[in-house]
Amino acid sequence: MEKTTIGLLPLYLKLYDDTDSGKRPRIDEFTRTIASELGRRGLDVLSAPVCRIEKEVAAAVKSFEARGAAAIVTLHLAYHPSLESAAVLARTKLPIIVLDTTPTWSFSASQDPEEIMYNHGIHGVQDMCNLLLRNGKPFALEAGHWQRSDVLDRVVALVAPARMASLMGFGRVGLMGSSFKGMGDFAVSPAKMKSTIGASVKVLDQETLKGLQAKVSAADVAAEMAEDRARFEQAGASEQAHERSVRFGLALRKWIEAERLCAITFNFLDMEKKAGCLTVPFLEASKGMARGIGYAGEGDTLTALLVAALLSVYPESSFTEMFCADWENGAVFLSHMGELNWRLADGKPRLREMDYKYSRTDNPALLAGRFKPGEIVLVNLAPTAGGYRLILAPARMLAVPGTDRFADTVHGWFAPGMPVADFLAAYGRAGGTHHLGLSYTADTKTLETFGRMMGWEVVLIA
C-alpha cells in the first residue's frame, strides 16, 4: 500500500499570542516533534501553520484537501475555542482524527505552574468534540502521552479506516448505462450519494465512448492480449471475442484515467452495439479490481464505491454475490456472471468466451475462477430509512477437493462463523443487500472504525 498523506492541524488561542508571544517557540517545537514522530511511523505529513482563528483553520483545511490528504489529525497545543474550527471541520469531507496529548508526562503538585500554558489542550479537545458531534461530524479520538504511551501508534492505525472514508467522500464512480430496473436494495441516486456520502457519479455517454475507442491502438490491443495469454489459462475464448473485450476494456481504462475514477459499474442489459459497446466488459472489470479499481454489477454505484474503498487498503478484495445456500455442508455459494478480482483466484483464472444472449452485442471474453481458500470478511453497505448500515461478517472461503463442476464460472463457497440458517437470517434482518464486497486481509476492527468515521450504523455478524 502506498504511503498515506495526512494533514496535521495544530490549534491554539490567538489571545495567547496577543498577550505573551514568548510562549510560541516551545509551542512550535512541539508541533514539529509530533509531525516528525508521525512521519517516522510511515505517514506523509502535511504541516500547517499554527491555527488560531477560523480563517486560518479554513485555509489549512483547504490546503489539505487540495494536496490529497486522506485525513486531518488535530493537535491542541493549548485551549482553542471550538467556534473557531468546528464548523470548518464539520464541512470538510476529510475524516477527523483527534490526537489528545500534551508535552509533559507528569502534572502533579510538584510541577511548575508555568507548565499549565503548555499542557491544557485537553479541554480544547472537549470543547471541539462536543461541537463536532452537535454538527453531525463523526471523528475518531485517541488519548495518551505522546512519548510514554502508544497513542501515536494508535493514531497511525486510524489512518487505514480514514483512507477508506476519504475515498468514499471524494470518490468518482463511472456508470455505464443505468441501474438494473427493479433492483431496489442498492439503489441510491447520484444526487443522494453526493449529499449523503460525498462521492460523485460520472455517466459515460456514446460520444465520449466513441472517442475513447478511437484512441486505442492495434499495438496496445496486441500487447494486452499477449499479457493475458501469459497470465491466464486459455479455455476456449475465440481470438475475436478476446480482441473485442480487450479493445473495449482499454477504452474504458482511458476513461478511468481521464476522469480519475475510483470505481466503475455497468448494467449488462445496456451493453448494446448500437450504443458503441463492442461487448460486455466483464474482462476489464476483473482486471480493474486487480489494479485497485472498485466494481459492482448492474449499475450499482454504491457497492462499486465500497469495493474501491476496500481495495484502497486491502488489495485482496473483490465484488461478489451470495447465490445459493449449501444447507448440507454449512456453506454459501458465491458467484456472478463473469467478474472477480482475478488475483484472488485459486490457481490461474480461465479465459473463456461467454455465449451471451442478454443484450444485442457480441460475445465477451471473461475470466472464470474459484475464490482461493482462506479467512475473509464479507462487507456490505445497506441503505436504510435513516442512512446506511455497514454489515461485516467474518467467514472462511473453502477449498474444493476433487471435481469442481463450476470451473467455467466465477464462484466459491464460504462457511460463516455460525450455522448457515442463522447467518442468512441475521444478514437478512440487518437488511444486507444482494451485492457485497469481500476481503481476505481485512480485520473487522478497522472496518468498524471506518463505518463509525462515516457516521454509519455498524453490524457485526459473528
C-alpha positions, 0 to 999 in steps of 0.5 A: 500500500502506498504511503498515506498523506495526512494533514496535521492541524495544530490549534491554539488561542490567538489571545495567547499570542496577543498577550505573551508571544514568548510562549510560541517557540516551545509551542512550535517545537512541539508541533514539529516533534509530533509531525516528525514522530508521525512521519517516522511511523510511515505517514506523509505529513502535511504541516500547517501553520499554527491555527488560531482563528477560523480563517486560518483553520479554513485555509489549512483545511483547504490546503489539505484537501487540495494536496490529497490528504486522506485525513486531518489529525488535530493537535491542541497545543493549548485551549482553542475555542471550538467556534473557531474550527468546528464548523470548518471541520464539520464541512470538510469531507476529510475524516477527523482524527483527534490526537489528545496529548500534551508535552509533559508526562507528569502534572502533579503538585510538584510541577511548575505552574508555568507548565499549565500554558503548555499542557491544557489542550485537553479541554480544547479537545472537549470543547471541539468534540462536543461541537463536532458531534452537535454538527453531525461530524463523526471523528475518531479520538485517541488519548495518551502521552505522546512519548510514554504511551502508544497513542501515536501508534494508535493514531497511525492505525486510524489512518487505514479506516480514514483512507477508506472514508476519504475515498468514499467522500471524494470518490468518482464512480463511472456508470455505464448505462443505468441501474438494473430496473427493479433492483431496489436494495442498492439503489441510491441516486447520484444526487443522494450519494453526493449529499449523503456520502460525498462521492460523485457519479460520472455517466459515460455517454456514446460520444465520449465512448466513441472517442475513447475507442478511437484512441486505442491502438492495434499495438496496445490491443496486441500487447494486452492480449499477449499479457493475458495469454501469459497470465491466464489459462486459455479455455476456449475464448475465440481470438475475436471475442478476446480482441473485442473485450480487450479493445473495449476494456482499454477504452474504458481504462482511458476513461478511468484515467481521464476522469480519475475514477475510483470505481466503475459499474455497468448494467449488462442489459445496456451493453448494446452495439448500437450504443458503441459497446463492442461487448460486455466488459466483464474482462476489464472489470476483473482486471480493474479490481486487480489494479485497485479499481472498485466494481459492482454489477448492474449499475450499482454505484454504491457497492462499486464505491465500497469495493474501491474503498476496500481495495484502497487498503486491502488489495485482496478484495473483490465484488461478489454475490451470495447465490445459493445456500449449501444447507448440507455442508454449512456453506454459501455459494458465491458467484456472478456472471463473469467478474472477480478480482482475478488475483484472488483466484485459486490457481490461474483464472480461465479465459473463456468466451461467454455465449451471451444472449442478454443484450444485442452485442457480441460475445465477451471474453471473461475470466472464470475462477474459484475464490482461493481458500482462506479467512475473509470478511464479507462487507456490505453497505445497506441503505436504510430509512435513516442512512446506511448500515455497514454489515461485516461478517467474518467467514472462511472461503473453502477449498474444493477437493476433487471435481469442481463442476463450476470451473467455467464460472466465477464462484466459491463457497464460504462457511460463516462463523455460525450455522448457515440458517442463522447467518442468512437470517441475521444478514437478512434482518440487518437488511444486507443487500444482494451485492457485497464486497469481500476481503481476505486481509481485512480485520473487522476492527478497522472496518468498524472504525471506518463505518463509525468515521462515516457516521454509519450504523455498524453490524457485526455478524459473528 
